[in-house]
């Protein structure tokens, strides 16, 4: 596993937790940060697979 793949796993978990908090508390701050963390983890995972 490359370093990008190792970084993607905790980012994805944090993003999912933020999206869960956004659904629970109906706060837009959790939603925007959850989407940002999840999308960055997808980018890191893609880079980790290709390298």
Secondary structure, DSSP 8 states (H G I E B T S, - for coil): --HHHHHHHHHHHHHHHHHHHHHHH--HHHHHHHHHHHHHHHHHHHHHHH-
